[in-house]
Amino acid sequence: MMPMVADVLALRQAALLMASTSRLPIPEPEAYAMLLDGLGLLGFVFL
């Protein structure tokens, strides 16, 4: 009976680990600002 409890606990721990690592990071506003600055600079250079 003990190995069965250990298996359930291991499965639960694996599920919690997968759930906590599958979140996608949300970019900060500064990242969008740098992207737009770079695109604007490219547009200015190639005008």
Chimera marker file (.cmm) of the C-alpha trace (Angstrom):
<marker_set name="trace">
<marker id="1" x="0.000" y="0.000" z="0.000" r="1" g="1" b="0" radius="0.5"/>
<marker id="2" x="2.893" y="2.409" z="0.639" r="1" g="1" b="0" radius="0.5"/>
<marker id="3" x="4.257" y="2.349" z="-2.945" r="1" g="1" b="0" radius="0.5"/>
<marker id="4" x="0.812" y="3.362" z="-4.195" r="1" g="1" b="0" radius="0.5"/>
<marker id="5" x="0.753" y="6.444" z="-1.940" r="1" g="1" b="0" radius="0.5"/>
<marker id="6" x="4.252" y="7.386" z="-3.086" r="1" g="1" b="0" radius="0.5"/>
<marker id="7" x="3.158" y="7.073" z="-6.741" r="1" g="1" b="0" radius="0.5"/>
<marker id="8" x="0.164" y="9.344" z="-6.147" r="1" g="1" b="0" radius="0.5"/>
<marker id="9" x="2.361" y="11.921" z="-4.412" r="1" g="1" b="0" radius="0.5"/>
<marker id="10" x="4.926" y="11.758" z="-7.220" r="1" g="1" b="0" radius="0.5"/>
<marker id="11" x="2.209" y="12.265" z="-9.845" r="1" g="1" b="0" radius="0.5"/>
<marker id="12" x="0.778" y="15.197" z="-7.922" r="1" g="1" b="0" radius="0.5"/>
<marker id="13" x="4.200" y="16.806" z="-7.585" r="1" g="1" b="0" radius="0.5"/>
<marker id="14" x="4.887" y="16.333" z="-11.306" r="1" g="1" b="0" radius="0.5"/>
<marker id="15" x="1.524" y="17.869" z="-12.211" r="1" g="1" b="0" radius="0.5"/>
<marker id="16" x="2.182" y="20.889" z="-9.992" r="1" g="1" b="0" radius="0.5"/>
<marker id="17" x="5.635" y="21.352" z="-11.507" r="1" g="1" b="0" radius="0.5"/>
<marker id="18" x="4.255" y="21.214" z="-15.050" r="1" g="1" b="0" radius="0.5"/>
<marker id="19" x="1.471" y="23.659" z="-14.214" r="1" g="1" b="0" radius="0.5"/>
<marker id="20" x="3.879" y="26.165" z="-12.688" r="1" g="1" b="0" radius="0.5"/>
<marker id="21" x="6.395" y="26.050" z="-15.559" r="1" g="1" b="0" radius="0.5"/>
<marker id="22" x="3.978" y="26.241" z="-18.491" r="1" g="1" b="0" radius="0.5"/>
<marker id="23" x="3.086" y="29.910" z="-18.024" r="1" g="1" b="0" radius="0.5"/>
<marker id="24" x="4.257" y="32.245" z="-20.755" r="1" g="1" b="0" radius="0.5"/>
<marker id="25" x="6.090" y="35.368" z="-19.668" r="1" g="1" b="0" radius="0.5"/>
<marker id="26" x="4.329" y="38.667" z="-20.305" r="1" g="1" b="0" radius="0.5"/>
<marker id="27" x="6.600" y="41.238" z="-21.984" r="1" g="1" b="0" radius="0.5"/>
<marker id="28" x="7.098" y="44.496" z="-20.138" r="1" g="1" b="0" radius="0.5"/>
<marker id="29" x="6.022" y="47.772" z="-21.770" r="1" g="1" b="0" radius="0.5"/>
<marker id="30" x="9.674" y="48.754" z="-22.182" r="1" g="1" b="0" radius="0.5"/>
<marker id="31" x="10.168" y="45.808" z="-24.530" r="1" g="1" b="0" radius="0.5"/>
<marker id="32" x="7.408" y="47.100" z="-26.798" r="1" g="1" b="0" radius="0.5"/>
<marker id="33" x="8.873" y="50.615" z="-26.634" r="1" g="1" b="0" radius="0.5"/>
<marker id="34" x="12.305" y="49.343" z="-27.689" r="1" g="1" b="0" radius="0.5"/>
<marker id="35" x="10.717" y="47.366" z="-30.540" r="1" g="1" b="0" radius="0.5"/>
<marker id="36" x="8.892" y="50.440" z="-31.809" r="1" g="1" b="0" radius="0.5"/>
<marker id="37" x="12.032" y="52.577" z="-31.429" r="1" g="1" b="0" radius="0.5"/>
<marker id="38" x="14.015" y="50.080" z="-33.465" r="1" g="1" b="0" radius="0.5"/>
<marker id="39" x="11.386" y="49.884" z="-36.182" r="1" g="1" b="0" radius="0.5"/>
<marker id="40" x="11.175" y="53.677" z="-36.303" r="1" g="1" b="0" radius="0.5"/>
<marker id="41" x="14.945" y="53.940" z="-36.591" r="1" g="1" b="0" radius="0.5"/>
<marker id="42" x="14.976" y="51.430" z="-39.451" r="1" g="1" b="0" radius="0.5"/>
<marker id="43" x="12.213" y="53.350" z="-41.186" r="1" g="1" b="0" radius="0.5"/>
<marker id="44" x="14.124" y="56.614" z="-40.782" r="1" g="1" b="0" radius="0.5"/>
<marker id="45" x="17.370" y="55.099" z="-42.095" r="1" g="1" b="0" radius="0.5"/>
<marker id="46" x="15.739" y="53.569" z="-45.167" r="1" g="1" b="0" radius="0.5"/>
<marker id="47" x="13.721" y="56.653" z="-46.151" r="1" g="1" b="0" radius="0.5"/>
<link id1="1" id2="2" r="1" g="1" b="0" radius="0.2"/>
<link id1="2" id2="3" r="1" g="1" b="0" radius="0.2"/>
<link id1="3" id2="4" r="1" g="1" b="0" radius="0.2"/>
<link id1="4" id2="5" r="1" g="1" b="0" radius="0.2"/>
<link id1="5" id2="6" r="1" g="1" b="0" radius="0.2"/>
<link id1="6" id2="7" r="1" g="1" b="0" radius="0.2"/>
<link id1="7" id2="8" r="1" g="1" b="0" radius="0.2"/>
<link id1="8" id2="9" r="1" g="1" b="0" radius="0.2"/>
<link id1="9" id2="10" r="1" g="1" b="0" radius="0.2"/>
<link id1="10" id2="11" r="1" g="1" b="0" radius="0.2"/>
<link id1="11" id2="12" r="1" g="1" b="0" radius="0.2"/>
<link id1="12" id2="13" r="1" g="1" b="0" radius="0.2"/>
<link id1="13" id2="14" r="1" g="1" b="0" radius="0.2"/>
<link id1="14" id2="15" r="1" g="1" b="0" radius="0.2"/>
<link id1="15" id2="16" r="1" g="1" b="0" radius="0.2"/>
<link id1="16" id2="17" r="1" g="1" b="0" radius="0.2"/>
<link id1="17" id2="18" r="1" g="1" b="0" radius="0.2"/>
<link id1="18" id2="19" r="1" g="1" b="0" radius="0.2"/>
<link id1="19" id2="20" r="1" g="1" b="0" radius="0.2"/>
<link id1="20" id2="21" r="1" g="1" b="0" radius="0.2"/>
<link id1="21" id2="22" r="1" g="1" b="0" radius="0.2"/>
<link id1="22" id2="23" r="1" g="1" b="0" radius="0.2"/>
<link id1="23" id2="24" r="1" g="1" b="0" radius="0.2"/>
<link id1="24" id2="25" r="1" g="1" b="0" radius="0.2"/>
<link id1="25" id2="26" r="1" g="1" b="0" radius="0.2"/>
<link id1="26" id2="27" r="1" g="1" b="0" radius="0.2"/>
<link id1="27" id2="28" r="1" g="1" b="0" radius="0.2"/>
<link id1="28" id2="29" r="1" g="1" b="0" radius="0.2"/>
<link id1="29" id2="30" r="1" g="1" b="0" radius="0.2"/>
<link id1="30" id2="31" r="1" g="1" b="0" radius="0.2"/>
<link id1="31" id2="32" r="1" g="1" b="0" radius="0.2"/>
<link id1="32" id2="33" r="1" g="1" b="0" radius="0.2"/>
<link id1="33" id2="34" r="1" g="1" b="0" radius="0.2"/>
<link id1="34" id2="35" r="1" g="1" b="0" radius="0.2"/>
<link id1="35" id2="36" r="1" g="1" b="0" radius="0.2"/>
<link id1="36" id2="37" r="1" g="1" b="0" radius="0.2"/>
<link id1="37" id2="38" r="1" g="1" b="0" radius="0.2"/>
<link id1="38" id2="39" r="1" g="1" b="0" radius="0.2"/>
<link id1="39" id2="40" r="1" g="1" b="0" radius="0.2"/>
<link id1="40" id2="41" r="1" g="1" b="0" radius="0.2"/>
<link id1="41" id2="42" r="1" g="1" b="0" radius="0.2"/>
<link id1="42" id2="43" r="1" g="1" b="0" radius="0.2"/>
<link id1="43" id2="44" r="1" g="1" b="0" radius="0.2"/>
<link id1="44" id2="45" r="1" g="1" b="0" radius="0.2"/>
<link id1="45" id2="46" r="1" g="1" b="0" radius="0.2"/>
<link id1="46" id2="47" r="1" g="1" b="0" radius="0.2"/>
</marker_set>
